[in-house]
Amino acid sequence: MGQITLGIIGGTGLGEALGTLGAGKSHDVDTPFGRPSGPIVMTEIAGLPVALLSRHGEGHVLNPSQVPYRANVFALKKLGVTHILASGAVGSLREELAPRTLVIPDQVIDKTFRRPGTFFDELAVHVEFAVPFCPSLRNLLVKSATGLPVRVHQGGTYVCMEGPQFSTRAESELHRAWGASLIGMTAMPEARLAREAEICYALVALPTDYDCWRPHPQGLDQAKLLEEIVGNVKAATQNAVELMKRAMPGVPALADKGCPCQSALSLAMWTERARIPPAVRQKLAPLLSRVLG
């Protein structure tokens, strides 16, 4: 493939820390799906073009159900992004996945129900999604974790719930019974939309606390608990920023290897080409130009 451009989608914590990765030119991008969460900052880090986007908007004004996921991914595609590293705060469903560590999940269970989940409302397009996170990007993150002063866990299933409320105890125990490792609110439909856009996508999950399956220590009131979680977010964010910085120099090498993520539409288009209206072709040109010519 040609030029690689890395997109970084910052979630809770990292969204506010994106400025530490680099300053650059701010772009307000229009899309057929509305405006993205906020301006996208184009910068360059170690010679690599990078697009920075805060998922929840400036000041964290968008809750997980309100995030314009389609606009975000479409805008990044429009700016030439080929690979996305995303972050997201999560609750841990496993004792070994302690707060302040990092997790590179490899599977997801989608429990969302209020969010548009495809770009292709006017077409029949079915992308393969058995492997929801790009293996090449995941492996790069895992290798880049060597020497990082925090444990980085490889693999795990992320349950994406609708929110914005947290789980009940019964739900938390159910998710554990499913074998899931993490509970969060933002990985979907973001990961699926990235696949539809033929963008490689991997997630750095930031455990901030144990979900409610694990009782809180006696004597820890809600104010103290929140203070502890905020501290965990800050620490995990610093670790995630460092991991992404270490991974960035390895991203250009992925261009020569190729990746199935970047040809996801080749066999996914079921609608006859001749029956795709010109208006739809124009609307979705950044997504369809490779397969339609």
C-alpha positions in Angstrom: 0.0 0.0 0.0 1.0 3.6 -0.2 1.3 6.3 2.4 0.4 5.2 6.0 -1.3 7.7 8.2 -2.0 6.7 11.8 -5.2 7.8 13.6 -5.3 8.0 17.4 -8.8 8.0 19.0 -8.4 9.0 22.7 -11.1 7.9 25.1 -11.5 8.8 28.8 -8.2 10.1 30.1 -6.2 9.8 26.9 -8.7 12.1 25.0 -7.6 14.9 27.3 -3.9 13.9 27.0 -3.7 13.9 23.2 -2.0 17.3 23.2 1.0 15.7 24.8 1.5 13.6 21.6 2.1 16.6 19.4 0.7 19.9 18.2 -0.5 20.4 14.6 -3.1 21.8 12.2 -6.7 21.5 13.3 -9.3 20.2 10.7 -13.0 20.6 10.9 -14.3 17.8 8.7 -17.8 17.4 7.3 -19.2 13.9 6.6 -22.4 12.4 5.3 -23.0 11.3 8.9 -22.6 14.7 10.5 -19.6 16.3 12.3 -17.1 14.2 14.2 -16.7 14.6 18.0 -14.4 17.5 17.5 -11.6 18.9 15.3 -9.0 16.4 14.1 -5.5 17.6 14.7 -3.0 16.5 12.0 0.6 16.3 13.2 3.7 14.4 12.6 5.5 12.1 15.1 8.8 10.6 14.3 8.2 11.2 10.6 4.8 9.5 10.7 1.6 11.5 9.8 -0.8 11.2 12.7 -4.4 12.3 13.1 -5.6 12.9 16.7 -9.3 12.8 17.7 -10.9 13.0 21.2 -13.8 10.5 21.1 -15.9 12.3 23.7 -15.2 15.8 22.4 -13.4 18.7 24.1 -14.3 18.8 27.7 -15.7 15.2 27.6 -19.2 16.4 26.6 -20.4 13.3 24.7 -21.5 10.2 26.6 -20.8 6.8 24.9 -24.2 6.6 23.3 -23.9 10.1 21.8 -20.5 9.7 20.3 -20.8 10.1 16.5 -18.9 7.0 15.6 -19.7 7.0 11.9 -18.7 10.6 11.5 -15.5 10.0 13.5 -14.3 7.0 11.4 -15.5 8.5 8.1 -13.6 11.8 8.8 -10.4 9.9 9.6 -10.8 7.9 6.4 -11.4 11.1 4.5 -8.1 12.5 5.8 -6.2 9.4 4.6 -6.0 7.4 7.9 -5.0 3.8 7.2 -4.4 2.6 10.8 -6.2 3.5 14.1 -4.9 3.0 17.6 -7.8 3.7 20.0 -7.9 3.9 23.8 -10.8 3.3 26.2 -11.3 3.2 30.0 -12.8 -0.1 31.1 -13.8 -2.1 34.1 -11.9 -5.3 34.9 -13.8 -8.6 35.1 -10.7 -10.6 36.1 -8.6 -10.4 39.2 -5.4 -10.6 37.3 -6.3 -7.5 35.1 -5.5 -5.0 37.8 -6.3 -1.2 37.5 -3.4 0.8 36.0 -2.3 -2.1 33.8 -3.1 -2.2 30.1 -4.9 -4.8 28.0 -4.8 -5.4 24.3 -8.1 -7.2 23.7 -8.6 -9.6 20.8 -12.3 -10.2 20.9 -15.5 -8.2 21.6 -19.2 -8.9 22.5 -21.5 -6.1 21.3 -24.4 -5.4 23.7 -25.1 -1.9 22.3 -28.5 -1.1 20.8 -28.9 2.6 20.3 -26.0 3.3 17.8 -26.0 3.1 14.0 -23.6 0.3 13.3 -22.9 0.5 9.6 -22.1 3.1 6.8 -24.0 1.1 4.3 -27.7 1.7 5.0 -28.5 1.9 1.3 -26.4 -1.2 0.3 -26.0 -4.9 1.3 -22.5 -5.1 2.6 -21.3 -7.8 5.0 -17.7 -7.6 6.2 -16.0 -10.4 7.9 -15.6 -9.6 11.6 -14.5 -12.9 13.3 -11.3 -11.2 14.2 -12.5 -7.7 15.3 -9.1 -6.2 16.1 -6.3 -6.0 13.6 -3.7 -8.8 14.4 -0.8 -6.8 12.9 -1.5 -3.7 15.0 -2.1 -5.8 18.1 1.2 -7.7 17.7 3.0 -4.3 17.2 1.5 -3.0 20.5 2.4 -6.2 22.3 6.0 -6.1 21.0 6.3 -2.4 21.9 5.4 -3.1 25.5 8.8 -4.7 26.1 10.5 -2.7 28.8 7.4 -0.7 29.7 7.2 -0.2 33.5 3.7 -1.7 33.6 2.2 -5.0 32.8 0.5 -5.2 29.4 -1.9 -8.1 29.0 -2.3 -9.8 25.6 -5.8 -10.8 24.6 -9.1 -10.8 26.3 -12.8 -10.3 25.4 -14.2 -6.8 25.7 -18.0 -6.6 26.5 -19.3 -3.3 25.0 -22.5 -2.3 26.9 -24.7 0.6 26.0 -24.5 2.6 29.2 -24.3 5.3 30.3 -25.1 3.5 33.6 -22.8 0.9 34.9 -23.6 -2.8 35.2 -25.8 -4.4 37.9 -24.0 -7.1 40.0 -26.0 -9.8 38.2 -24.9 -8.4 34.8 -21.3 -8.3 35.9 -21.4 -11.9 37.1 -23.0 -12.9 33.8 -20.2 -11.2 31.8 -17.7 -13.1 33.9 -19.6 -16.4 33.3 -19.3 -15.7 29.5 -15.5 -15.7 30.0 -15.2 -11.9 29.2 -12.3 -9.9 30.6 -13.3 -6.3 30.3 -16.5 -4.2 30.3 -16.6 -0.9 28.5 -18.9 1.4 26.5 -17.0 2.6 23.4 -15.3 -0.1 21.4 -18.5 -0.8 19.3 -19.5 0.1 16.7 -16.1 1.9 16.4 -14.2 -1.3 15.6 -16.8 -2.5 13.1 -16.9 0.8 11.3 -13.2 0.8 11.0 -13.4 -2.6 9.3 -16.1 -1.3 6.9 -13.7 1.6 6.1 -10.9 -0.9 5.5 -8.8 0.7 8.3 -6.6 -1.5 10.6 -7.9 -0.9 14.2 -6.5 -2.0 17.6 -7.5 -1.0 21.1 -5.5 -0.2 24.2 -7.9 -0.8 27.1 -7.2 1.0 30.4 -8.7 -0.8 33.4 -9.6 1.8 36.0 -11.3 -0.4 38.6 -12.8 -3.9 39.1 -16.4 -4.0 37.9 -19.0 -4.4 40.6 -18.6 -8.3 40.8 -15.7 -7.5 43.2 -16.8 -5.9 46.4 -15.1 -2.6 47.3 -12.9 -2.6 50.4 -15.0 -1.9 53.6 -14.7 1.7 54.8 -14.0 3.1 51.3 -16.8 5.7 50.7 -18.0 6.8 47.3 -15.8 10.0 47.3 -12.7 8.0 48.1 -13.6 5.4 45.5 -14.0 8.0 42.8 -10.7 9.6 43.8 -9.0 6.2 43.5 -10.6 5.6 40.0 -9.5 9.1 38.8 -6.0 8.3 40.0 -6.1 5.0 38.1 -7.2 6.8 34.9 -4.3 9.2 35.1 -1.8 6.5 35.7 -3.2 4.2 33.0 -3.3 7.1 30.6 0.4 7.8 31.0 1.1 4.2 30.4 -1.0 4.1 27.3 0.6 7.2 25.8 4.0 5.7 26.3 3.0 2.5 24.7 1.6 4.3 21.6 4.7 6.4 21.3 6.8 3.2 21.4 4.6 1.6 18.8 4.5 4.5 16.3 8.0 3.9 14.7 6.9 0.3 13.8 3.7 1.4 12.0 5.3 2.3 8.6 6.8 -1.2 8.3 3.2 -2.6 8.2 2.8 -1.0 4.7 4.9 -3.7 3.1 3.2 -6.6 4.8 -0.4 -5.9 3.8 -3.4 -6.8 5.9 -6.8 -8.4 5.3 -8.4 -5.4 7.1 -7.5 -3.2 4.2 -9.3 -5.3 1.7 -12.4 -6.1 3.8 -14.9 -4.9 1.2 -13.5 -7.0 -1.6 -15.9 -9.9 -1.0 -18.4 -8.0 1.2 -20.4 -6.1 -1.4 -23.5 -8.1 -2.3 -25.3 -5.3 -4.1 -24.9 -5.4 -7.9 -22.5 -2.7 -8.9 -24.8 -1.4 -11.6 -27.6 -0.9 -9.1 -25.6 1.4 -6.8 -27.1 4.9 -7.3 -24.7 7.6 -8.3 -25.7 9.6 -5.3 -24.7 6.7 -3.0 -21.4 6.3 -4.9 -20.6 10.0 -4.4 -21.7 10.0 -0.7 -19.5 7.0 0.2 -16.7 7.6 -2.3 -13.9 7.6 0.4 -15.1 4.1 1.4 -16.0 2.6 -2.0 -13.5 4.1 -4.4 -11.1 1.1 -4.1 -13.7 -1.5 -4.9 -15.7 0.4 -7.4 -12.9 2.1 -9.2 
